[in-house]
Each structure stands twice: as C-alpha cells, then as structure tokens.
Amino acid sequence: MTENGLRVEKRVQGLSAREREVFSHLPVAALSDCMGRCLGTVSLMPQHGDAKLIGNAVTVRTRPGDNLMIHKAFEMLQAGDVLVVDGGGACNNALVGDLMMQMALRKRVAGFVIDGAVRDIAAFRQANFPCYSRGVTHRGPYKNGLGEINTPVTIDGMLVFPGDLIVADADGVLAIRPEEAVDLAERALRHVQKEEHFRMAIESDSVNRAWIDARIADLQDGHQ
C-alpha cells in the first residue's frame, strides 16, 4: 500500500530461530571487527539491562515524535522480530513506552531499536526487555500519521533493510544482511577464538609485542 506519504509493505521473513542461535554466542564487538569496524550504531544506548538482542527487523520510518505507524507495524510483528524505528533521531517525544513493551512481550517480540526517544525506562529495566534508543523523555507521542513500514531505514547512520538480522548488546547495535550471516558468524567465531588465545598469553606474560615496533618502523619508512 502506497499513498500520499504512507507506504506499508509486507513483512520480510528473515532468518529462522535456529539460524540466529549462533549469534547469541558472538559479541557485537567481534562482529563489528569482522564487518570493517565502520558499521553499526554509535549513539543509541541500551535502556533495559544486560539482555542481548537478536532478531529480524521489522522497519518503520515515522515523523519525529509520531507513533501511529508504529502501532500499525505491531499488527505484523511476530515472535523473534525486532521493531526498528527511524524516528529521525528526534528526542522531544517518546515513540514507545511501557504499554507498547507489554504488547511486544505478549507477542514474544525480541526487542526495540529506536532512533528517537522512549519513556518508562524503569519498566524496561524491570522486564529486562531489550530496548535501544537515542534518548529518553516523559513526553508522549503524537498520532498524526504518515510514514513507512518494511522499507529500508537509517538508524544512527546504519542502513537497515526489512528482514535484516539485528544483533545488539551493551556495546551497540548491528544490522546484518541474512545472506551474509553464515559467513560472518564463522569469521567472528575465529576472531573470538583468536582473542581468547591473546587473553591466555596475557595471563602467562607471553604476549608477543614485536609487531608494535615493526608497525612503527613501517610508518616511519612511509614518511621518508
């Protein structure tokens, strides 16, 4: 459905729960390192607790401070989905709060990623329901409409497509294309194993630091 600033597309299935499971063991930092260290959010903060967020994106683009299209998107949300909202980064009005969280819990939604503000964060913390946002305010939303559902959106500079895998922890949020997920998980697992070997070297005082002087020497040679 597309009409006068309103666009509602069908939900994109994304990865299965089984396919997503491997990401529960992979830190966002490790995934980020394997994605070039230049993707993902930098300004959105967890408003809940320490629960990790893993699920498939249902995207919404809305006018700043308005959540009518978010309510429409709730009709599509299924278990394991992540509500991903491009609110333009505006924080004058909250886009979601306790009541919408309660609806999400009933549907077994995985969590919220809001490029805008939320409210009732005490409830999010008590439930430890994954919620990442740019800000917090007590001011409620408007319901004047216009916006898009299940179209590509931008969240804190990160492009998110409907059906993308969303992985988030205390360090931030990443969006992963489903067709890239298997290869990324394998590379991130090797990266985690490499870091574990480094931790063991730290504990045994056997860290090889020769690479530092070698790198500096290369830089010096490059400036001559």
N, C-alpha and C positions, 0 to 999 in steps of 0.2 A: 504494500500500500504506500503510494507516494502522492502527496497533495499539499500544496501551499505550506511548505516548511515542515511537513510531517512525513516521516518515512519509517515504515515498520516492515522489516524483513524477517524471514523465518529463522528460527534458532538453528545454529550450526552444531552438530553433534560433538565434535572434538574427540579426545582420547577416552578410552574406557577406564574404569577404575583400576583395572589390572595394569594397564599400560602406564597409568600415573603413579603407581605404587613405588617404583624405583626412585622417584624424586623425593619421597619422604626421607630418604637417607642422604640426600645431597644438599649441602648448604648453598644458599644463594650466592655467597662469595665465590665458591668453587665454580658454580655455573657461570657466573659473570666473568671470571677469569678465562673461561673457555669460549666466551662469546665476544672476546675482543676488549673487554674492560671499558666499554663506552656505551653500553645499553642499560636500560632499566631506570627506575626512579631514583632521584636523589633528594627530593623534598617531601615525599609522603612518609608519614610516621605511623607505626602501629599504635592503635588506640585501645587495645584489648588486654593483652598479656603476652604470654610466650608461645601461644599456639601457632603452629606453622599453617600456611595457607597453600593448598594445592587444589586446582580445579580448572574447569573450562570456562572461558569468557563468554558471558552474555553482555554485550556492549550497549551503552546508552550515551547519546550526546544530548545535553539539555541546556536550556538557557540558564545563566547563572542564577542560583537561588530558587530554581523551579523544579519540582519533582513529579509533575504529572506523568511524564513519560517513564519515569522510574516505576511508578505504580503500574503502568501498562506492561512494562517488562516483567513484573512479578508474575503475570499470567503465563509466561514462558519458562520461568526458572524451574529447573529440575534438580534432583539430588546430585551433589557434586559440582554444581555450577558456581561460578564467581560473578557477582554483579560488578561490572566495571563501568564507572560513570565518568564521562568527560564533562565536568561542570565548569570548564574554563578556568579552573584554579581560583574561582571566587570564593571568599570565605565569609561574606556578610550574612548568609543564611545557610542553615544546615540542610542538607539534602536527604539524610536518613537519620533515624534515631532509634530509640528503644522499641517502638511499636513495629517498625519495619524489620528490625532484628528478630522480633518474636515471630513474625510471619516467615522470615527466612529459616528460622530454626524448625518451624513446622514442616517446611519443605525439604529440610536437610541440605540447604544451600551451604556451600563451603565457606563463603565469606564475601566481604565487600572491599572494593578498591575504588576510592572516591577522590577524584581530582577536584576537590572543593572541601566544604566543611561538613562535619557531623555533630550530633549532640547526644546527650545521655551517655557519655562515655563511662560513667560508673557502672551502667548496666552492661556495656560491652565487656568491661573488665571483670565483672562478676560472672558473666557467662563464659568468659574467655573465647568469645566469638570473634574470629579474625576480621579485623576492620582496619584498613589503612586509609588515611586521609591527609589532606594538606593542612587542615586546621580544625578548630573546634569553636562552636558558638552556640549559645542558647537560643538564638533567633531561629524561628521555624521557617519552613519553605513556603513558596507560593505554588499555585496550581493553575497557571495560565496557559501552559502547554507550549507546543512546537518543540520539535526535536526529532531524533532518530533512534531507532533500535536495531541492533545487529547490523551495523555498518562499521567500517574502520574508524577508530577514535584515537586521539592522542592524550596520553596520561603522563603529565610531567615530562613531556618531550618524547615519551616512549609510544611508538605506534603499536596498537593492539587491534587484531582482527577478531571477528566473532569466531569462537571455537578454539582460539589460542589457548595453550596451557599457561596458566598463571601459577607462579611459584613465588612465595613471599615468606620471609622470616624477619627477625629483628633488624637485619641489615637493609631491607628494602624489597622491591617488587620487580620481577622479571616476567616478560611475556615471551613465550616460545612457540614457534610455528610447529604444528603437530608433525609435519613431515620431517622435521629436523630433530625431533625429541629423542629418538633412539640413539642416533649418533652422538648427540650432545651428552646424553646420560653416560654413555660409555667413556667419552673423553673426560667428563667431570669425575667419574669414578677413579680413573687413573690419576687424575690430578689430586684427589683426596688421598689416595694411597701414597703418592709422592710426598705430600705434606706430612703424612704420618711418619714416613721414614725420616723426614727432616726433624720432626719432634723427637724421635728416638736419638738422633745424632746430637741434638741439644742436650738431652738428658745424660748422654755419655761423653759430653765435651769433645765430640769428634766432628764438629761442623767444619767442612772444607770452605774456607773463606778466600781461597786463591782467586776465585772468579772476580772479586771486587777490584783488586789491583789490576787484573787483566782487562776488565771493562774500562777502568780509568785510563789505562795505557792506550786502549783503542781510541778513546775520546781525545786524548792528547795528540795522538797521531793524526786524527782527523782535522785538528786545528792548526797543524803545521803547514 
